[in-house]
Amino acid sequence: MAARSPMVVIHQAHAGIRRSALRRQLQSVASGNSTSLSVDLDQSGADVGAAIEEITNHLPIESMHVQRLVFAFKRSGTADRVVERLAAESPQQRLNSARVVGALRLTEAVPWVAALLESDDRPVSDAGARALGKIGGARSATALVQAIQRKGLNRRFVVELARAAPDLFVEAALTQPQRSAVRPALAIAAGLRRRQTAVGPLIRLMEDGSRRERVISCRALGWIGSGTAVPTITRALGDRDWKIRLSAAKALGALRAQSAQSELTYLRIDRNASVRKAAEQALYRLIPR
């Protein structure tokens, strides 16, 4: 390994000192020991968003730690500067600002964060989606759905939609008219959320949806672990479309649906090799252990 130059070592040491000072300042504010805040958003080697996330990750927006930080950022004027930078020319500034906004759960910044979803710079649009996922609520979820309408199914958008959506948002959206990319995204989000309230809409989508919607709904029901969906999924094993048969076999394996054993056994001679393999794997999962 090549030796690092003295200048590099000094630079890294200074960056470490700045990060430590920033963490101490934020921790002091979050714990209520201080109310003053002075943050340099351009400070080299100190990622403000990452430092805030260390404190606020997994905390609800109502947490006193989060609320103290939000109050301090607003009172110091730093929150306004962060929101302004969401429209900066620099992609890195937009990305960093999105991270801060998400970490602080700044709900009033949702319209500005939503604009980042239109960026052709993937890290920027992903940062915007992550921020909306952390902020949560109907406005964040709606912004993500609208972005999927315009840009198509995007894995990061779907994951953050599942995180952001309030209770029954996804379930209600599944029953409404949607563009072609949206309903599959909603079905995936419903599966990721694993809420039993989505079972009914997903079953209806399996029965009446497009090929893509049926394939995804089948898998989503398996992720949710819905025993009530087993009869509908079992019927899908006889579908003419091999992708639907494949999805149904995987879902029944995930559900460990003993009632579908004979139908899965029949698929061991299916004309499609992927379906045969999925049936074998599903049957293996049905073996009592």
C-alpha positions in Angstrom: 0.0 0.0 0.0 1.4 3.4 -1.0 2.2 5.8 1.9 -0.1 8.8 2.1 1.5 12.2 1.8 1.7 14.4 5.0 -0.7 16.9 3.4 -3.3 14.2 2.8 -2.9 13.0 6.4 -3.3 16.6 7.7 -6.4 17.2 5.5 -8.1 14.0 6.6 -7.3 14.9 10.3 -8.9 18.3 9.9 -11.9 16.8 8.2 -12.3 14.4 11.1 -12.1 17.2 13.6 -14.8 19.2 11.7 -17.1 16.1 11.6 -16.7 15.5 15.3 -17.4 19.2 16.1 -20.5 19.1 13.9 -21.8 15.9 15.6 -21.2 17.4 19.1 -23.1 20.6 18.2 -26.1 18.7 16.7 -26.2 16.2 19.6 -26.2 19.1 22.1 -29.1 20.8 20.3 -31.0 17.5 19.9 -30.6 16.6 23.6 -31.8 20.0 24.7 -28.5 21.2 26.2 -28.2 24.0 23.6 -30.5 26.0 21.4 -27.9 27.8 19.3 -26.8 26.4 15.9 -24.1 27.5 13.5 -23.7 25.2 10.5 -21.5 25.8 7.4 -23.3 24.0 4.6 -20.1 24.3 2.4 -17.7 23.0 5.0 -15.3 20.5 3.4 -15.3 17.0 4.9 -18.5 17.5 7.0 -21.7 16.0 5.6 -24.4 17.8 7.4 -27.2 15.5 6.2 -25.3 12.4 7.3 -24.6 13.9 10.7 -28.3 14.7 11.2 -29.3 11.3 10.0 -27.2 9.7 12.7 -29.5 11.3 15.3 -32.9 11.3 13.6 -32.8 7.9 11.8 -35.7 5.7 13.1 -37.1 8.6 15.1 -40.7 9.8 14.4 -41.3 13.3 13.3 -42.9 14.0 16.7 -39.7 13.1 18.6 -38.4 15.9 20.7 -34.9 15.3 19.3 -36.2 16.0 15.8 -38.3 18.9 16.8 -35.4 20.6 18.7 -33.2 20.3 15.6 -35.9 21.6 13.3 -36.4 24.6 15.6 -32.7 25.4 15.8 -32.3 25.1 12.0 -35.2 27.4 11.4 -34.3 30.0 14.0 -30.7 30.2 12.7 -31.9 30.6 9.1 -30.1 27.5 8.0 -33.4 25.7 7.0 -34.2 28.5 4.6 -30.7 28.3 3.0 -31.1 24.5 2.7 -34.5 24.8 0.9 -33.0 27.5 -1.4 -30.2 25.1 -2.4 -32.8 22.5 -3.6 -32.9 24.7 -6.7 -29.2 25.3 -7.0 -27.3 24.7 -10.2 -24.8 22.4 -8.5 -26.1 18.8 -8.4 -24.1 18.2 -5.3 -25.8 21.1 -3.5 -29.2 19.8 -4.5 -28.3 16.3 -3.3 -26.9 17.5 0.0 -29.9 19.7 0.7 -32.3 16.9 -0.1 -30.5 14.8 2.5 -30.8 17.5 5.1 -34.5 18.1 4.4 -35.2 14.4 4.7 -33.3 14.0 7.9 -35.1 16.9 9.5 -38.5 15.8 8.0 -39.2 19.3 6.7 -42.7 18.9 5.4 -43.0 22.4 4.1 -40.2 21.7 1.6 -42.1 18.8 -0.1 -42.9 20.9 -3.3 -39.2 21.8 -3.8 -38.0 18.3 -3.1 -40.6 16.9 -5.5 -39.0 18.9 -8.3 -35.8 16.9 -7.8 -37.6 13.8 -9.0 -37.6 15.3 -12.6 -33.8 15.6 -12.6 -31.9 13.5 -15.2 -29.1 13.2 -12.7 -29.9 9.9 -11.1 -28.2 10.6 -7.7 -30.2 13.8 -7.4 -33.6 12.2 -8.2 -32.8 9.3 -5.9 -31.9 11.8 -3.1 -35.2 13.6 -3.6 -37.1 10.3 -3.5 -35.3 9.3 -0.3 -36.1 12.6 1.3 -39.8 12.3 0.4 -39.8 8.8 1.9 -38.4 10.1 5.2 -40.8 13.0 5.3 -43.8 10.8 4.5 -47.4 11.8 4.3 -49.9 12.1 1.5 -48.2 15.0 -0.2 -44.9 13.1 -0.4 -46.6 9.9 -1.6 -48.6 11.8 -4.2 -45.4 13.5 -5.5 -43.8 10.0 -6.0 -46.9 8.7 -7.8 -46.9 11.6 -10.1 -43.2 11.1 -10.8 -43.9 7.5 -11.7 -46.7 8.6 -14.0 -44.3 10.9 -15.9 -41.0 8.8 -15.8 -42.2 5.2 -15.6 -41.6 2.5 -13.0 -38.5 3.4 -11.0 -37.3 1.1 -8.2 -36.2 3.9 -5.9 -39.4 5.8 -6.3 -41.4 2.7 -5.5 -39.4 1.8 -2.4 -39.8 5.4 -1.1 -43.5 5.4 -2.0 -44.0 2.3 0.2 -42.2 4.2 3.0 -44.0 7.5 2.6 -47.6 6.4 2.0 -50.0 7.0 4.9 -52.5 4.3 5.9 -54.8 3.2 3.1 -53.2 5.6 0.5 -51.8 2.8 -1.6 -55.0 0.7 -1.2 -57.2 3.5 -2.4 -54.9 4.4 -5.3 -55.0 0.7 -6.5 -58.8 1.0 -7.0 -58.6 4.3 -9.0 -57.9 4.7 -12.8 -54.1 4.9 -13.3 -51.6 5.1 -16.1 -49.9 1.9 -17.2 -46.8 2.3 -15.0 -48.5 3.4 -11.9 -50.7 0.4 -10.9 -47.8 -2.1 -11.0 -45.7 0.4 -8.9 -48.6 0.6 -6.4 -48.8 -3.2 -6.3 -45.1 -3.5 -5.5 -45.4 -0.8 -2.8 -48.4 -2.6 -1.3 -46.4 -5.8 -1.2 -43.4 -4.1 0.4 -45.7 -2.6 3.1 -47.2 -6.0 3.9 -50.5 -4.6 5.0 -53.5 -7.0 5.0 -55.7 -4.0 3.9 -54.1 -4.3 0.4 -55.2 -7.9 -0.1 -58.6 -7.1 -1.5 -57.4 -4.6 -4.1 -54.5 -6.9 -5.1 -56.9 -9.8 -5.6 -59.1 -7.7 -7.8 -56.1 -6.6 -9.8 -55.0 -10.2 -10.2 -58.4 -11.1 -11.6 -59.0 -8.0 -13.9 -55.6 -6.4 -14.4 -53.1 -6.4 -17.3 -50.6 -9.1 -17.7 -47.9 -7.1 -15.9 -50.3 -6.1 -13.1 -51.4 -9.7 -12.5 -47.8 -10.9 -12.4 -46.8 -8.2 -9.8 -50.0 -8.5 -7.8 -49.4 -12.2 -7.4 -45.9 -11.7 -6.0 -47.1 -8.9 -3.8 -49.8 -11.2 -2.2 -47.0 -13.7 -1.5 -44.9 -11.0 0.2 -47.9 -9.9 2.3 -48.5 -13.5 3.4 -52.2 -13.5 2.6 -53.8 -16.9 3.1 -57.1 -15.6 1.8 -55.5 -15.0 -1.6 -54.4 -18.7 -2.0 -57.5 -19.8 -4.1 -57.1 -16.9 -6.5 -53.3 -17.5 -6.8 -53.8 -21.2 -7.3 -56.2 -20.6 -10.2 -53.5 -18.5 -11.8 -51.3 -21.7 -12.0 -53.5 -22.6 -15.0 -53.1 -19.4 -16.8 -51.9 -19.5 -20.5 -49.2 -16.9 -19.8 -46.1 -18.5 -18.4 -45.0 -15.4 -16.5 -48.3 -15.5 -14.5 -47.9 -19.2 -13.8 -44.3 -18.5 -12.7 -45.4 -15.7 -10.4 -48.2 -17.8 -8.9 -45.8 -20.7 -8.2 -43.4 -18.4 -6.4 -46.2 -16.7 -4.4 -47.6 -20.1 -3.3 -44.2 -21.2 -2.2 -43.8 -18.1 -0.1 -47.2 -18.7 1.4 -46.4 -22.4 2.0 -49.9 -23.2 0.6 -50.4 -26.9 1.2 -53.8 -26.7 -0.5 -52.0 -26.0 -3.8 -49.7 -29.0 -3.7 -51.4 -31.0 -6.4 -51.5 -28.1 -8.8 -47.9 -27.3 -8.2 -46.9 -30.9 -8.7 -48.6 -30.8 -12.1 -46.4 -27.8 -13.1 -43.3 -30.0 -12.7 -44.0 -31.0 -16.3 -44.8 -27.5 -17.5 -43.5 -26.6 -21.0 -41.6 -23.6 -19.6 -38.3 -24.4 -17.7 -38.6 -21.4 -15.4 -42.1 -22.4 -14.4 -40.9 -26.0 -13.7 -38.1 -24.7 -11.5 -40.4 -22.4 -9.6 -42.8 -25.2 -9.0 -40.0 -27.5 -7.7 -38.9 -24.7 -5.3 -42.4 -24.1 -4.1 -43.0 -27.8 -3.4 -39.7 -27.9 -1.5 -40.9 -25.1 0.7 -44.1 -27.1 1.4 -42.1 -30.0 3.0 -42.8 -30.0 6.8 -39.7 -29.2 8.8 
